[in-house]
Amino acid sequence: MARARHEPVRTCVGCRGQAPRRALVRLVRGPDGLVGLDPTGRAPGRGAYLHPDLACVESARRRRALERSLRAHPSEAVWERLRAILSGPAGAGQAPVWSHDRPG
């Protein structure tokens, strides 16, 4: 009998709900201090996770949860890119947008 494979669980910074890592969208503050989306989930740096749901994104923005988690300020371009990806297929396939905001 094969063992069940362990699936890492992460917490959404928007709603504080837990979900498997693969079910969440990762944002990362890279070593250079830039904040952006991490489509692979493996980029180096400090990461934060969100459900792929506009309600979670808006909650995280309203509560400034990403700023606290990443210790950096995502630019408006990062928020717009996240909304575009989650609102439909028009955002799919575009390159990630990195902010130019440095941690304060």
C-alpha positions as semicolon CSV with decimal commas, in nm:
position;residue;x (nm);y (nm);z (nm)
1;M;0,000;0,000;0,000
2;A;0,143;0,337;-0,106
3;R;0,167;0,624;0,138
4;A;-0,037;0,935;0,070
5;R;0,183;1,216;-0,052
6;H;0,213;1,512;0,182
7;E;0,073;1,836;0,041
8;P;0,207;2,156;0,203
9;V;-0,062;2,384;0,348
10;R;-0,035;2,763;0,342
11;T;-0,247;3,047;0,482
12;C;-0,412;3,309;0,260
13;V;-0,322;3,658;0,383
14;G;-0,657;3,789;0,256
15;C;-0,905;3,567;0,441
16;R;-0,667;3,378;0,675
17;G;-0,804;3,049;0,543
18;Q;-0,576;2,752;0,486
19;A;-0,541;2,567;0,157
20;P;-0,292;2,343;-0,025
21;R;-0,001;2,544;-0,162
22;R;-0,093;2,460;-0,523
23;A;-0,440;2,613;-0,478
24;L;-0,299;2,956;-0,385
25;V;-0,126;3,239;-0,575
26;R;0,219;3,334;-0,442
27;L;0,357;3,686;-0,431
28;V;0,721;3,734;-0,347
29;R;0,956;4,009;-0,238
30;G;1,276;3,915;-0,412
31;P;1,629;3,961;-0,277
32;D;1,642;4,295;-0,460
33;G;1,335;4,422;-0,271
34;L;1,095;4,414;-0,567
35;V;0,745;4,270;-0,518
36;G;0,582;4,058;-0,787
37;L;0,383;3,750;-0,873
38;D;0,555;3,414;-0,854
39;P;0,386;3,182;-1,105
40;T;0,625;2,894;-1,033
41;G;0,602;2,917;-0,654
42;R;0,979;2,874;-0,632
43;A;1,125;3,223;-0,667
44;P;1,374;3,317;-0,395
45;G;1,263;3,568;-0,138
46;R;0,992;3,630;0,117
47;G;0,654;3,498;0,000
48;A;0,287;3,547;0,080
49;Y;-0,011;3,351;-0,048
50;L;-0,360;3,450;-0,164
51;H;-0,661;3,249;-0,278
52;P;-0,727;3,304;-0,650
53;D;-1,037;3,504;-0,557
54;L;-1,097;3,877;-0,600
55;A;-1,258;3,897;-0,253
56;C;-0,935;3,772;-0,093
57;V;-0,725;4,013;-0,300
58;E;-0,941;4,310;-0,202
59;S;-0,942;4,203;0,163
60;A;-0,562;4,174;0,163
61;R;-0,531;4,517;0,006
62;R;-0,779;4,681;0,244
63;R;-0,610;4,528;0,551
64;R;-0,256;4,589;0,412
65;A;-0,184;4,221;0,471
66;L;0,069;4,192;0,187
67;E;0,265;4,489;0,314
68;R;0,294;4,324;0,655
69;S;0,370;3,976;0,523
70;L;0,626;4,084;0,264
71;R;0,760;4,384;0,456
72;A;0,736;4,580;0,131
73;H;0,474;4,779;-0,060
74;P;0,340;4,622;-0,381
75;S;0,294;4,879;-0,656
76;E;-0,039;4,953;-0,820
77;A;0,083;4,753;-1,124
78;V;0,113;4,438;-0,913
79;W;-0,243;4,480;-0,779
80;E;-0,377;4,545;-1,131
81;R;-0,195;4,241;-1,270
82;L;-0,334;4,022;-0,994
83;R;-0,688;4,148;-1,063
84;A;-0,643;4,091;-1,438
85;I;-0,529;3,732;-1,386
86;L;-0,818;3,652;-1,154
87;S;-1,090;3,829;-1,349
88;G;-1,061;3,621;-1,664
89;P;-0,861;3,471;-1,949
90;A;-0,756;3,813;-2,082
91;G;-0,479;3,828;-1,820
92;A;-0,354;3,475;-1,876
93;G;-0,018;3,427;-2,043
94;Q;0,122;3,772;-1,969
95;A;0,459;3,818;-1,804
96;P;0,461;3,903;-1,431
97;V;0,479;4,272;-1,342
98;W;0,738;4,363;-1,080
99;S;0,696;4,675;-0,871
100;H;0,977;4,920;-0,820
101;D;0,893;4,991;-0,459
102;R;1,169;4,924;-0,211
103;P;1,095;4,803;0,140
104;G;1,059;5,094;0,376
